């Protein structure tokens, strides 16, 4: 888990017009909520926020917000980032208050390690079905990702959520039988077999030949 500290300021004005002015001035409107307390409207400097977001390397990073001029601090996690659908520019951020001694539920990405034997040597196809799983743990124990070693898998093999190795203090919230990935037979071979079966089922027919008549027909024509 990564923790990033960022300074924020209180927002004195709210509403669409005020938010547009903030964005033009290099700020991102945001709100802090949860934890049994009232929501607080804040603003965060755009460049500082984006730099920290990239440096954490995880969508589940814990942010320590420092309210400028007050000495107040609060651990939070990002619950939602509202971005422009065309420019992808961040328009608004929702921060959720968290307590470091209380568990949270988050989704964590699954990363695959290695190249399956069935893919490398037999032309199999890796079907990556579940790319993230739900877990529960303390905010300070949230892993950036969970790894699965797939190098020994052959065609027909699969791995389930129960095969994930979880760090100490992390609980899996998924069904252990949920399939994460499988190694399927080569699709090319399946297509070729289907084509062969189709050809065998097609009725055979002699081709019709259209051309000149026989010599006998030609001689009969000349005699008329």
C-alpha positions in Angstrom: 0.0 0.0 0.0 1.2 3.5 -0.8 0.4 6.7 1.1 0.7 10.1 -0.4 0.5 13.4 1.4 -1.2 16.3 -0.4 -2.2 19.8 0.7 -5.8 20.8 0.1 -7.8 24.0 0.6 -11.4 24.6 1.7 -13.8 25.7 -1.1 -15.7 28.8 -0.1 -17.9 28.7 -3.3 -19.6 25.7 -4.8 -21.7 25.2 -8.0 -20.9 24.8 -11.7 -19.8 28.4 -12.3 -17.4 28.4 -9.3 -16.0 25.0 -10.3 -15.3 26.2 -13.8 -13.3 29.2 -12.4 -11.3 26.9 -10.2 -10.4 24.6 -13.1 -9.3 27.6 -15.2 -7.0 28.6 -12.3 -5.4 25.2 -12.0 -7.4 23.6 -9.2 -9.6 20.5 -9.1 -12.9 20.7 -7.1 -13.2 17.9 -4.7 -15.2 16.7 -1.7 -14.3 14.6 1.4 -17.1 12.5 2.9 -17.7 9.4 5.1 -16.4 8.4 8.5 -19.6 9.5 10.2 -18.9 13.2 9.5 -20.3 15.9 7.3 -19.0 16.3 3.7 -16.5 19.0 3.2 -15.9 20.8 -0.1 -12.2 21.2 -0.9 -10.0 22.0 -3.8 -6.6 20.5 -4.7 -3.9 21.8 -7.0 -4.2 20.0 -10.4 -0.5 19.4 -11.0 0.3 18.2 -7.5 -2.7 15.8 -7.5 -1.9 14.3 -10.9 1.8 13.9 -10.0 0.9 12.1 -6.8 -1.7 9.9 -8.5 1.0 8.7 -11.0 3.6 8.1 -8.3 1.4 5.9 -6.2 1.0 3.3 -8.9 -2.3 2.1 -7.5 -5.9 3.1 -7.6 -6.3 2.1 -4.0 -3.7 4.5 -2.6 -4.3 6.1 0.8 -4.0 9.9 0.6 -3.2 11.9 3.7 -5.0 15.2 3.1 -3.6 18.3 4.9 -6.0 21.2 5.2 -3.9 24.3 4.5 -3.6 26.7 7.4 -5.3 24.5 10.0 -2.9 21.6 10.8 -5.8 19.2 10.3 -5.0 15.8 8.6 -7.2 13.0 7.4 -6.5 9.7 5.8 -8.7 9.2 2.7 -9.0 7.0 -0.4 -10.3 8.0 -3.8 -13.8 6.8 -4.4 -14.5 8.4 -7.7 -12.7 10.6 -10.3 -15.0 12.5 -12.7 -13.2 13.1 -16.0 -14.3 14.8 -19.3 -15.2 12.0 -21.7 -13.5 13.7 -24.6 -10.4 15.4 -23.1 -10.0 13.0 -20.2 -9.2 16.0 -18.0 -10.1 15.5 -14.4 -13.1 17.6 -13.4 -13.9 16.4 -9.8 -12.6 14.0 -7.2 -14.4 12.3 -4.3 -12.3 11.4 -1.3 -13.6 8.9 1.3 -12.4 9.2 4.9 -10.8 6.0 6.2 -9.5 5.0 9.6 -6.2 3.1 9.6 -7.5 0.7 12.2 -10.7 -0.2 10.4 -10.9 -2.6 7.4 -12.0 -1.5 4.0 -13.2 -3.4 1.0 -11.5 -2.8 -2.4 -10.9 -4.4 -5.8 -7.4 -5.3 -6.5 -5.8 -6.1 -9.9 -4.6 -9.6 -10.7 -1.2 -9.7 -12.5 0.0 -12.8 -14.4 3.6 -14.0 -14.1 5.3 -16.1 -16.8 4.1 -17.7 -20.1 2.0 -20.9 -19.8 3.6 -24.0 -21.2 0.4 -24.8 -23.1 0.7 -21.4 -24.9 4.4 -21.4 -25.5 4.9 -25.0 -26.7 1.4 -26.2 -27.9 -0.2 -23.1 -29.3 -2.9 -22.8 -26.6 -4.8 -19.6 -25.9 -4.8 -17.9 -22.5 -8.3 -16.7 -21.5 -7.9 -14.1 -18.8 -11.5 -14.1 -17.4 -11.2 -12.2 -14.0 -8.8 -9.4 -14.0 -9.5 -8.1 -10.5 -10.8 -9.5 -7.2 -12.5 -8.1 -4.1 -10.6 -8.2 -0.8 -11.0 -6.8 2.7 -8.1 -5.6 4.9 -6.8 -2.6 6.8 -6.0 0.5 4.6 -2.3 0.1 5.4 -2.3 -3.5 4.1 -3.9 -3.0 0.7 -1.6 -4.7 -1.9 -1.0 -2.8 -5.2 -1.8 -6.1 -7.0 -2.0 -9.9 -6.6 0.2 -12.2 -8.6 -0.5 -15.6 -10.2 2.3 -17.7 -11.7 0.9 -19.3 -14.9 4.2 -20.7 -16.3 3.4 -24.4 -15.6 -0.1 -24.4 -17.0 -1.0 -26.8 -19.9 -3.9 -26.8 -22.3 -7.1 -27.5 -20.3 -5.7 -26.2 -17.0 -7.2 -23.2 -15.1 -6.7 -21.2 -12.0 -9.3 -20.0 -9.5 -9.5 -17.2 -7.0 -8.6 -19.7 -4.3 -5.2 -20.1 -6.0 -4.2 -16.5 -5.2 -1.6 -16.1 -2.5 -2.9 -13.4 -0.2 -0.6 -11.3 2.0 -1.1 -11.6 5.8 -4.1 -9.7 7.0 -5.9 -9.7 3.6 -9.2 -11.6 3.2 -10.6 -12.7 -0.1 -14.3 -11.8 -0.7 -14.7 -13.8 -3.9 -15.9 -17.4 -4.2 -12.8 -19.5 -4.1 -14.1 -21.4 -7.2 -14.3 -18.3 -9.3 -12.2 -18.9 -12.4 -9.4 -16.4 -12.9 -8.0 -17.8 -16.2 -7.9 -20.9 -18.3 -5.8 -22.3 -21.1 -7.8 -23.3 -24.2 -6.9 -25.4 -27.2 -5.7 -23.6 -30.3 -8.6 -22.0 -32.1 -7.0 -22.5 -35.5 -7.1 -26.3 -35.1 -10.8 -26.1 -34.1 -11.7 -24.0 -37.2 -9.8 -26.5 -39.5 -11.7 -29.4 -38.0 -15.0 -27.7 -38.5 -14.1 -27.0 -42.1 -13.2 -30.6 -42.7 -16.4 -31.8 -41.2 -18.4 -29.4 -43.4 -16.6 -30.6 -46.5 -17.4 -34.3 -45.7 -21.1 -33.5 -45.2 -21.4 -31.7 -48.6 -23.0 -33.9 -51.4 -20.8 -34.8 -54.3 -21.9 -33.9 -57.8 -20.4 -34.3 -61.2 -19.8 -31.0 -63.0 -21.8 -30.1 -66.0 -19.7 -29.6 -69.1 -20.9 -27.1 -71.7 -19.0 -27.1 -75.0 -18.9 -28.2 -78.6 -20.8 -31.3 -79.7 -19.2 -34.6 -80.9 -17.9 -35.3 -84.3 -21.0 -37.4 -85.1 -23.2 -34.4 -84.3 -21.2 -32.1 -86.5 -21.4 -34.6 -89.4 -25.1 -34.9 -89.1 -25.5 -31.2 -89.2 -23.5 -31.0 -92.4 -25.7 -33.5 -94.2 -28.9 -31.6 -93.7 
